[in-house]
Amino acid sequence: MKLFKLKYFFPIIILIFTLLSHGINLFNYPVFLGDEGIYSFQAWWLVGLGKLGPYTYWYDHAPFGWFLLGLWQRLTFGPFSFGFSLNSGRILMVVLASLGSLGIYYLVKNLTKNKYLGLFSSFVFAISPLAIFYHRMILLDNIETFFLIFSLLFLFKAKKRGLYFLLSGIFYGLAFLSKEIVIFLLPSYVLALFWQSKGKNQNYTRFLCLSAAFFIILFLPLLALLRGELFPSAWFGGKEHVSLIETILFQLSRGSGSRPWQPYSYFSQSLVKWLDHGSFLFLAGLWAMIVNLFNFKKDKPSFLFSLFSLNYLLFLARGSFILDFYIIPLLFFFSVNISLALRSIYEEFKLIKKLKPFYPILALVFCFWLGYSSLYLFTTKVTGNQTEVVNYIKNNLPEESVILVDDFAFLDIRLKRNNNDKAFPRVEWYSKAEDDPQIREEELKNDWRNVDFLMIDDYIEKGMASGKMPFLEKVFKNSTLVKEFSSGEEKRGGIRVSLFKVDSKNKGFEEFIKN
Amino acid sequence: MKLFRLFILVICFFVLVTSFLKLTVVETFIFTLSLVLLVQGAFASFAMLYSFFCLGNLKKVMPPDTLVGSDTNKFSLIVPLKNEAKVIGETLRAMTKIKYPKSLYEVLVVVRVDDILTIKAVERAIEKMSLGVDLPDIKLIKIDGEPINKAYSLNQAFLHASGDIISVFDAEDSPSKHILKAVDQTFLQTKVDVVQAGVQLINVASRWFSALNCLEYYFWFKSILPLMASLGANPLGGNTVFFKKQVLNSIGGWDENCLTEDADIGIRAVAAGFKTKMIYLENLATLEETPQNEAAFIRQRSRWDQGYLQVLLKGDWLKLPSLKQQFLSFYLLCQFLIHQFVVLSMISLPLVSLVTKVPLWLALFSWLPAYFLALQIGLYFIGLADLKKHYHLKFKKSLYLYLILSYIPYQLMLSLASFRAVFRQLFGLLNWEKTHHFNLHRQLKLAS
């Protein structure tokens, strides 16, 4: 019983628990996503090699998330210290999720003055299958959410203290520089700031917070300005180049403008995936959000957190382009909302108060159920095909080969993983071979015959099927299958990967379809 | 010696870092300057924000509850004058309105014997006020001799002072009605020997530089001085400052060879082990006016800067007990030299990084200090709104815009004053350049 009174007992439990729930089977599940590869090689290029990336940096994201990941890779003696390059980044994601979980504990504890509710929120965040699935992936959204958690932790802890407001602003700015979609939360953030800072020094603390956040945010346009890439080249003439403004306009224009309830909309497609990965956190979070929305008069922090959720949900459902992992910040809001809603229900209904002696049992049963529904995350292996294809290329292909690969494999193939390893300086990411004029026109001379090998997986297949990759299709149609990597993982959520050799016999396509 | 060792340590660390980063000479210069600006900007901004940083700090600068104790200390308010016939009448009238037992404070008006107009104005004012029922003891002290400056006048007046607490006010000051009660309670309820209360220029819209000048005072008295006092280094202001009599007896009064006798006496008092406290509450601040024009402003600022330089060269700050106090005092005394350089560098350095070829990280780094510049301008903005609210000032909203537009010219004017101060010191020009007063702060239309 004494242990429970120790100040650090719960935080340590949370850290260990999150490290375990996220860390067990980390390298095997889920499948390595292309974006994980992009962020990993961008990170290493930035910190390890001192460049913004192997390809033209087009301001798709602000580089702070990559910087942090690169720093981690550097501090852990390179990206290959844990085997496959993506393993390293995934470990960082687990560390961030664990610290984030701790942040949630302190946040909820601070809001409710109840450490058990803090513990509960942290557990929901740490053990929900939906959360574990996305938290394990190397995604900028995870880094952004980490900073967002601490930004809100300090904001709600501030109580008119300038230092906390300053820290909140700094973390909000860093969240933006990790992934810029956090800007869509600005209305809720500003409202929370105004409510939290009421007092004699309110103008100063508000200004301190917002100025710190905006100054950090302004580093992205400043970076573009210093590189001469802020304005589109069409505006002032001169040599054609990428531009931040152009990218922002492009990003804003992405998407069909469909209604969220329409089955082909980005939102409903993502919703299917979210519910598939574990419906509890999403549905319970929605319920809690609605409960807390009604707490407007009674409990402002609860209302504010429901507003954060609603604000982000509206962003997701707005009809423009989103990917399923954009849900990550919402998982944090939902975890906090659930505890806040439980508290208000507890205070509202007498019957629930009578059940108090059973709370520990109920909590245990709940955690057991949640843990049980997450079991597959700790046992399923789905990354074997992906690591095998990399090993095969490394062991069997000549180093000077021109290989087009999916981005998850880029870093491992391009660089030497150890002294006895081969490096493939002419390996290219398939998407750049298709879209980047510097690669397609200058390196490959717009001729499929200049490609030696082609890696195909489910993602590349989909891309070609959409008809938006004519060059890659040409390469593919003029290649023959070398080896297919299919160990049955595909049935459990893995992907099939194949390696093709390019020749002029024009039979690759038929062979692939046959298999 | 300790300071020197610290300096060497910093240099070694710096050489190590720059060699690790493999910087060229130009890059090293930009890196160094950015780093210095960053540290200076962060500290200066923190100093401006200190009292607003949390409500606890804001409470610290408030005087104790004046209703608690009974009035005990007797005050001697010294008002040194030179050519102040225009303003002294109203100043004396304001002093008689102070809500404190009249038997417990006296006003010592110090005038040079040859300043006939001022003497007449004082006599006239006393005569007029004598019609009133309850007046404090107002003594007119006519002095002669050299040097002709404020410190000499103060020392002469001190010889006639009968109070337990000696205070200084300037010719154009409008002291608060509650100031003596608040200071009396501060002395009673806290163990301090010197109390500095707020001084505020309020004619924000008189000239293009007035708003910035007023805001400098606002942040100086409300935030920067309290921070310095809490860190153990306190240069004090020129008026609305209150000394226990034994402090002045112990340190030998004001230095008559110094142009900023206030900064000097503050450092000597702390070095002698006396404790100082800052109190600031808007309705306790003594109201003053900004200089009438640019030339007067530059003359006044040059005198202050030259005075700081004198105090620096005099070296009393080295007698402060701790390294921290010495360093802070050194920093404050050099502030006038580095401030303008810093502000102008904060603006020019990022522009340099735009036009020269330096590594991208260094270019980004050189922009970091600009944040503090923007922060300070933003704080001035909020400060102006504060002044408007607390002092019921009336001015056009466009003043906020002028505030931003006048920021750089104001810095240039400060730079000019600094150069002039150094020039005067180098060429031994030590005469007291008086600032003339015109009652601008008393002619303001205040909001009801």
Interface residues (C-beta under 8 A of the other chain):
Chain A: K160 R161 G162 L163 G199 K200 N201 N203 Y204 T205 F207 L208 S211 A212 F215 F219 L222 L223 L225 L226 R227
Chain B: L49 F52 F53 C54 L55 L58 S353 L354 L360 A363 L364 W367 Y371 A374 L375 G378 L379 I382 A385 D386
